[in-house]
Amino acid sequence: MYGRYTQDLGTFAKDEAARLRLQEGDAPRPRRPSELLEYTQGRCAPCRVCALQCQRFLISKVGEDWVFLILLGLVMALVSWAMDFAIATCLQAQKWMYGGLDTNVLLQYMAWVTYPTVLITFSAGFTQILAPQAVGSGIPEMKTILRGVVLKEYLTLKTFVAKVIGLTCALGSGMPLGKEGPFVHIASMCAALLSRFLSLFGGFYENEARNIEMLAAACAVGVGCCFAAPIGGVLFSIEVTSTFFAVRNYWRGFFAATFSAFIFRVLAVWNKDEETITALFKTRFRLDFPFDLQELPAFAVIGIASGFGGALFVYLNRKIVQFMRRQKTINRFLMKKRLLFPALVTLIISTLTFPPGFGQFMAGQLTQKDTLVTLFDNQTWSKQGLSDEFEYLGILEAWRHPRSNVFVTLVVFILMKFWMSALATTIPVPCGAFMPVFVIAGAAFGRLVGESMAAWFPDGIHTDSNTYRIVPGGYAVVGAAALSGAVTHTVSTAVIVFELTGQISHILPVMIAVILANAVAQSLQPSLYDSIIRIKKLPYLPELGWGHHEKYNVRVEDIMVRDIRYVTLNCKYRDLQQVLHSTKMKNLPLVESAESMILLGSIERAQVGALLSNQLSPQRRLLTLRQKVLSEDGHRLSDSSIRFQISTEASSGTPARPALRKPLKPALKRVPSSPADSPPAGATDHTGIALKSLFCANPAAEPTEAPGTAYHKAKRVRISIVEEMILGDKMTPAEILEWEEQQLDQVVDFSSAKIDPAPFQLVEHTSLHKTHTIFSLLGLDHAFVTSIGRLVGMVSLKELRKAIEGSLTAKGVKVRPPLASFRDSTASTSDADTTALRQLWDRHQHHPMPREASPEGDDDDDTSK
C-alpha cells in the first residue's frame, strides 16, 4: 500500500510539473519591473541594472544577524576607545595641574579638589537634565528588561548621550568608580538604536523577540569591549542578566564580543599605545612553578574573607542609600539641591586622597589603572616588613612611605578605599562598582596576604631540594577575582582575570577562591545588582539561592491570594463597574458562574473598561434618544433639529473617501413643516431613505444600477445632518442617571471583547521551586491557581517574591507552619468532589464560549443555518 501510494504521488508530481511547463511556455514573457524601466535606456543600461540589483541584494543582507553583530561590535569598540582616550586625557590634565603647582601646597590642594568636583557636578547635572535614567550602573535595569518588563526611556538616544558623556566625566575625575556596568547599558542602547535604524530596510528588526536576543548579545559586547575579554564577557553577561539563557544566542554573544574586543585592541595598537595585541594588564608570573600546594590554604582564606568582604560591601552600599532616603529632612533638602550631594562626596574623597596629606599613606596619586598594574607586579615589595629592602622604581614609589612599611600602607588603602567606593557608587552619576571592587579592595587585599606570606617565608616554601619564592602578584590576582565574584555573585570573574592578565597559571587557586567567596556571599547577602533592584523596586524575581531548601516544600496554596475579583459569563455591567473599582488587577479571570467557578479565560482590564464605557457612552445615549424620537414622530424629525445639505458627486466607479467629499451644488432647502408645503402623495419621499441610510448603514441595501444607465454618470445624493440643538442636552441629569442605571442592569455582551481562552494556570499543589522556575522561564507576572478546572486563587510576582524572601506576613498570603510541609504526596481529590465536578461539567458543557467577532462570523452562522 505504501509503495503504491508513493508511486502514484510521483506520477502525479511529474504530470503537474509538465502541465506547469506548458503554461509557462504559453504565457507571455514577464515584463521588467516599472522601477527598472528608467535604467534600461542608454549605453550604460546593463551597468545601471546590475548596480540596482546589487543594492537590493546588500539591503536584503542587512537583515542577517552577523551584519548586525559586526556593526554593534564596531560601534562599541569605537565608543570604548574614544571614552578611554578622553578619560586618560582628563586624568593627565589633573596630574599636570597638580605637578605644575608644586611650589604651593594650598594651590595644589585647590587644584586637586576642584578638578574632580567640577567634573562630577557637571556629570550629575548633565545627566539629571538630559536623561535621569542614565544614572547608575544599568545592569539591574537590563536584568529587568530582558525579563520582558518595558522600562520607558532606558534605551533611547537621549539616554545614550547622557550615559556616555556623564560616564566619561565621572571616570575622568579620578573617583573610585567603574565602567563595566554602564558599558553593558551603553551596548544595549546601541543595539536598540541600531535595530531602529535598520528597521528602515526591513520590518524584521521590529520583532520584539529578536530585539531581546540582540540585547542579550549586546550585554556580552559591553563587557567584552570594556576589558578586552570576550569569553569572560559573554559568561559574565549571562550570569548577571539572564536567569535562563537561550543557547541559540551563544554564538551571537561570542561573535560580537570577540569582534568588539579585537577592534578595541587594534585601535590601541594604531594609536601606538601598544606594540601588538596583548592582554590589558599583562603579568609575567613564572610558569614552571607558579605556586606550591602548601599555599592553597592561603588562597582559600582569601576566598572566604572575600566572601565576607563582598557581603559587607553590598550591605554598606544598601544602608547608605536607605539612610539617605529614610531621613526625610535630608532627603527633602537633597531633592532641592540635587548637585550638593555629589559635590560634597567628591570633596571629602578628594581631600582624603590628597597626596601630601593623608593620601601619602594610601598611594593617593595613583589612578585605578596604575594601581592595578602595581598590585599585579610579580616582585616582592618587602621582606620581614622592612620597606628599605626593595628598590622602588617608577610608579611603585607611591607605595613607599619613609615612616611606615608597606603593610600599613596596604591596610590603610584597603580600609579607606572600601568605604569610599561604597559611598561613591551612590552618587547620582553614570558609574559602576565592578572596577573599584576588583582593583581597590580585591587586588589590594590579595597583595596584602601575598606580602604577608612572603614576609613569613622569606626564602619561599621548601619543596624537596628546590626553593621557590612566593609571588605576591599571584595573590593579588586571586583576591581581585574572589572579591569581585562575591559582590556580583558570579564565577566568570575568574575567566575575566585570565584574559586581563594573559596567564592562566593560577587557574586552580583562582577557581577555589571564587567558589568559596560565592558560597559565603550568597548565604549572607544578595548580589549588588539584586540589591539595587530591591532599592529601586523594579519588577524582578529574586533567585532561589543557597539556604532556601525549606522553600522546596512550600506549595502554591500556601502563598496564593484566595480573595480575588473575577468576572462571570452572565454578569451585568454593574458587576463590571464594581470589579473595576475594587481591584487594580491588569487581567481579570473569566469564570462560568459564581457557583461553579470554572475558569473559562481571562480578560484585560482595558477591555472591561472599554465594554463599560461603550455601554454608557454619550453616543449610545444619543442614538437611543434618536430612535425614541423617530418612533414618536413617525420617523420624522422637526425642522428645527436638522437641516439637509445635498451634494452631487459623479460616481465614476471608484469610491471617494468620505473625508474628501466636497459639495458640488450646495442647495440648502428646509423640509416643509406645514401641510401646504408638503409634497404630493405620489412624490417620492427621499427624507426617509436618507435617514434610513444614515442610521442603518448597510451596503447591501443600496439599489443596484440598471445596465442601461451605466453610461451616464449617476448622481449620488449625500445628506449630512448638522444638529442645531443637541438631543442629549434635552435630558436632565436625573434622566441621564436613570438611563445609566438601566444600562448597568443589562447582561454583558462579550462578543466584541478580546478574551484569552488559555491563561496560564497552576495547580494548588505546585511547589514553590517549580513555580519560580516557570515564572522565570516564561517571564510571567501572574498565574491563576485552579483545582480541577475551578478557580481557587492567584499568584503574582509580589507573593512569589515575599515567599522567597521569607516575609510571608502580608495581607492575603497564607503561611503554613514548618511542620505542615510533611504532606501526603499521594493525596488526591476526593471522589465526592470529582463526581460533583463531573455533574457540573455535564450540565454546562453546551454553554457557548464568548469569542472575538470576525468578518467570517456571519458567513459561518448562515452556513450553519
Secondary structure, 3 states (H helix, E strand, C coil): CHHHHHHHHHHHHHHHHHHHHHHHHHCCCCCCCHHHHHHCCCCCHHHHHHHHHHHHHHHHHCCCHHHHHHHHHHHHHHHHHHHHHHHHHHHHHHHHHHHHCCCCHHHHHHHHHHHHHHHHHHHHHHHHHHCHHHCECCHHHHHHHHCCCCCCCCCCHHHHHHHHHHHHHHHHCCCCCECHHHHHHHHHHHHHHHHHHHCCCCHHHHCHHHHHHHHHHHHHHHHHHHHCCHHHHHHHHHHHHCCCCCHHHHHHHHHHHHHHHHHHHHHHHHCCCCCCCCCCCCCCCCCCCCCCHHHHHHHHHHHHHHHHHHHHHHHHHHHHHHHHHHCHHHHHHHHHCCCHHHHHHHHHHHHHCCCCCHHHHCCCCCCHHHHHHHHCCCCCCCECCEHHHCCCCHHHHHHCECCECHHHHHHHHHHHHHHHHHHHCCCCCECECHHHHHHHHHHHHHHHHHHHHHHHCCCCEEECCEEECCCHHHHHHHHHHHHHHHHHCCCCHHHHHHHHHCCCCCHHHHHHHHHHHHHHHHHHCCCHHHHHHHHHCCCCCCCCCCCCHHHHHCEHHHHCECCCCCEECCCEHHHHHHHHHHCCCCEEEEECCCCCCEEEEEEEHHHHHHHHHHHCCHHHHHHHHHHHHHHHCCCCCCCCCCCCCEEEEECCCCCCCHHHCCCCCCECCCCCCCCCCCCCCCCCCHHHHHHHHHHCCCHHHCCCCCHHHCCCCCEEEEECCCCCCCHHHHCCHHHHHHHHHHHHCCECCHHHCCEECCCCEEECCCEHHHHHHHHHHHCCCEEEEEECCEEEEEEEHHHHHHHHHCCCCCCCCCCCCHHHHCCCCCCCCCHHHHHHHHHHHHHHCCCCCCCCCCCCHHHHHHHHC
